[in-house]
Amino acid sequence: MTRRIALLVTMACMVANANAQLIVNEDLGTLGIGSVNLSGTTAGAGNEATYYDGISNAAQVWGEDYVYQFTTAEEFTYQLTRNGVGGDPDFFLLNSLDTFVDANGVTAASGGIQSDFLDAGDGELGNALTIAAGTYYLSIDTFDATATVSDWDLTLSLSGAPTISCFGPVLLDAGFYDRAAGGGADHPYGVQEFTVDTDGVYSILSEWDGFDGFLYLFDEPFAEDDSTNIASDDDFDPGTGSILDGSNIEGVSLVAGQSYYLVSTTFGANAGVTDLASLKTTVSGPGVASIVPEPSSLSLVLVGLVALGLRRRK
């Protein structure tokens, strides 16, 4: 009889574990455009998920988790900012509280949308993500279950759906230079100067036409020295199935009216090659991004306007 009771208890525990959910520690209510400060600690919190399926490494172990719930009534862009942390917290955005027990008997959260590790330091921005109207959960979990507890000071920001601006192809024919990241002195490059009309955080995606490209962003004219860049990216899959087909700079803060210089170049050296080009560049963020006309192009426009004026006088 005792063995039977023990077996029933064991089976009940297994069912409970299979159907367990993450526990909401704090409900932020319905959020709109703006930001909310989040601070707290995992001390005393539960440990309902060992990892987050699809957005974390299943071989790693996370400890205590603290869960915020929030609801949005329309589409927004979601982003976290690290203000300060203690220990090693990681941040997981979920669309459900559900968990499951995997083939190894480990409990995992199944509602994963995005992970932000924010290990670079205070002021670091998480990935910007467009989210639809709905209810979401931000689970803050201590990396390494054997570690001490974690605490955090974050800003959770929601902004309007991003404005999409598209730039045409740029030919890599402005010259050759020695890329600081290595690879020789024969990297062809092209430059696009642009401005934005609204302060905020932007993402810049360039797609390459059959070569392995590299993308740099500068806040001053490019002088064939990429060590002064304010952001860069090498490989990104733009939907083609290959990470060599694009480069994606995410979460860069731009100031309205200031000139920025987008430099498209190659990962490897291409001595004498001047016919490489990007397919297109997409800038997404709170405002419109516009190419600054080259002086020669602007001169042609002015000449055309003067000629039109003279013709009307006649």
N, C-alpha and C positions, 0 to 999 in steps of 0.2 A: 504493500500500500504506500509506504514511504517513497519507494522508487517511482511509483506511478505519479504521486503528487509532484515530486521533483521534476519528472519529465514534463508534466503539464505546465509547471512554472517556467521551465526552460523554453517550451514552445511558445508560451505567452510572451516571454521576453523577446524572442525572435520576431514575433509578429509586431510587437510594439516597436522594435528597432526598425523593421522594414517600413512601418507606416509613420515613423516619427517625423516631425517637422522642425525647422528652425523656429526659435521663439523670438517674437518681436519684443525688444526691450523699450523702444521709444517710438511713438507714432507722431510724425511731424505734421500730419494732416494734409490738406490739399495745398500744393505749392504753385505759385505762378512765377512770372518773370522776376528775377532778383536773386538774392543769395541768402543763405542761412548758415550761421556758424555752428559747427558740431564739435563738441569736446567731451571726453569721457575716458573710461578705462575698462579693460576686459576683466579686471579683478572681480571675482565673484560671479562672472558670467558663465553660462553653460558651454558645453562643447558638443553641439548637435551635428557638426559636419567636420570630417577629417580633411576633406578636400572638396573642390568645386568642379564638378564634371564639365569638361569642355573648355574651361577658362583657367585651369591651374594644373600643375603637374600631379598626376595621380600617385606618383611614387613619393611625394613629399607629404608631410604631416603638419596640419594646422591645429592650434589649440583652442583656447576659449574664444567664443564669437559673440559680438555685441551687434544687434540688428536694429537698424532704423527702418521704419516704413514711411513712405510718402506716396501721394497720389497727384497726378496731373490731369487737368481737364482738356488739354490740347497738346499738340506736338511742341516739344521744346528741344533745345540742345543742352545736354547734361554735361557737367564738368566739375571735377574736384580740384582744389588747391591745397597743398600741404602748407600749413602754417608752423607746425611743430609736432614732433612725435617723441615718445619714449619707448624703448624696446623696439620691436620690429613688427608693426601692424601692417597688414595688407588689406585691400579694399575691393570688395566684390559686389557688383550690381546684379541683382536677380529679379526675375519676374514671377517667382513663386517661392514658397517656403518649403517645398517638397524635398525630401531626401530619399535615397534608396541605398540598399546594401549591395555592394558590387560582388564580383565572383570571388574576391579574396576576403570577403567578410568585412569590408571597410565601408563605413557610412559616408556617403557623398551627397552634396547638395546638387539638385538636378535643374535648377532654374537659372543657371548662369548666363549672363549677357556680356559682361565685360569685367576685366580685372585691371586694377591700378595698383602698382607696388610702391611708387613714390619713394624710391630709395636714394634719389640724387641730392636731396637736401630741401631745406625750407624754401618756400616760394615755388616749388615745382608744380607744374600743371599736369593733371591727368589727361587721358585721352578725351577729346570732345566727341560726344555721341548723340545723334538725333534719336529721341525716344517719342513714341506715340502716346496718346492719352491712355492712362491706366494706372495701376498700382504697382509700385516697385519697392524693393528691399535692398538696403545697403548693409552688407554684412562686413564688419570690421573684425578681422581674425588675426590672432598672433601666429606668426610663422614659427614653426618648430614647437611642437607640443611640450617639449622639455624646457623651453625658455621661460624667462620671467614674464609677467604680465606686460601688456602694452597699453599706452595711453596716447591720445591724439588731440590735435587742434586742427580742424579742417574748415574749409569753406565749400559748401555745395552750391553751385550756381546753375540756374536755369535761364537760358536766353531764347529769343525767338528763333524760328527755323532759319538756317543760314541762307544768305544770298549767294548765288552761284555766279561767278564771272569767268568767262573763258577767253584765253589768249590763243592766238593762232600759232602755227609752227615757228620755231626759231632755227635758223641755219647756224651750225657751229663753224663759222668762217671768220670770227673776229681775230683769230691768231692762235698761237700755241703757248702753253706755259707749263711750269713744273709744279704738279699738284703736290701739296704738302703731305697728303696722305700716302704718297708713294706712287710708283708706277712709271717713273721717267718724266722727261721734260717735254714730251710731245703730245700733250693733251689739247685737242682743239676745243674751242669754247664759243658760246654765243651769249649775249647779254640782253635782257629785257628790263627796262626801267619802268616802274609802275608806282601808283599811289592808291591809297584807299580813302574813302570819304567818311569813314566812321572808325573811331578807336575801338579796339577789341582784339579777340583771339581768332586767328585765321589758320586754315590748312591749305597747303599748296601741293597739288598733284600734277606731275609731268609724266607724259607717256612717250616712250622712245620708239623710234622707227627702225627696229631691227638691230639695235646695238645696246650694250650694257652702259647705261648712262649714270651720271652723278649730278645731284642738284644742290646748289649753294644759294643762300640768301645773305645779302649784305645791306647795311644801312648807309653805305658810302660807295662812291664809284669804284668799280672793280679795277685794281691795279696789278692784276696777275699774281696776287698773293691771297690764297684762299684761307690763310690762318686767321684772318680777321672776320670770318663769317659769323653771323648771329644764329644761323641754323643750317642744317644740311641733312641729306638723306641719300642712301645708296640704293637699296633694293626694295621694291614694293610691287605686289601683284595688283594691277589695275583691273583685274577681271579676266585676264587672258589665260591664266593658269601658270604664268611664269613671273617670278619676282624680278627677273632681269628686264622686264618690259616697262618698269616705272620707278619713280622716286616720289616719296610723299613726306613733306615737311608738315608735322602736326603741332597744333597748340602754340603758335608763335604770336606774340603780342605786337601789333602794328599800330602806329599813330597816324591819325588822319592828316593828309596833306604832305606828309614826309615822303621823299623819294626813296624807294627800295630798288635793289638791283638783283635780279634773279639770273644766276649764271648756270647755264646748262653745259655740261662737259661729259667726258667719257671716264669710265672706271679705269680702263687700260690705255696705254699710249697708242696713238694713231698718227704717226708721223706722215705729214703730207696729205692727210685725208681732210677735205674741206666740204664734202657733200653730205655729211651727217646732219640730221635735223630731228627735233622733237616733233611729235605728231600734234600735240596740243597741251595746254596747261590749264588746269581748273583751280580757281581760288574760291574758297568758301569761307564765309564768316558773316559778321553782323552788317557789313556794308559792301558797297560796290568797289571792285578793284579795276583800275583803268591803266592801260599802257600810256606812258608819256611819249608823245611823238618825237622822233629824232629831229634834230635841227634842220636837216636837209628836207625832210618831209614837211616840217612846219613852214619852211621857206616857200616850198612849192604851193602850199595852201594859201599863204599870204599873197603870192604873185597872182594866183588865180582869182582871189577876191579883188585885188586892185584892178586886174584886167576886166573883171565883170563890172566893177564900178565905172570904169572909163567907158565901157561899151554902153552902159545905161545912160551916161551923160550925152552921148552922141544921139 
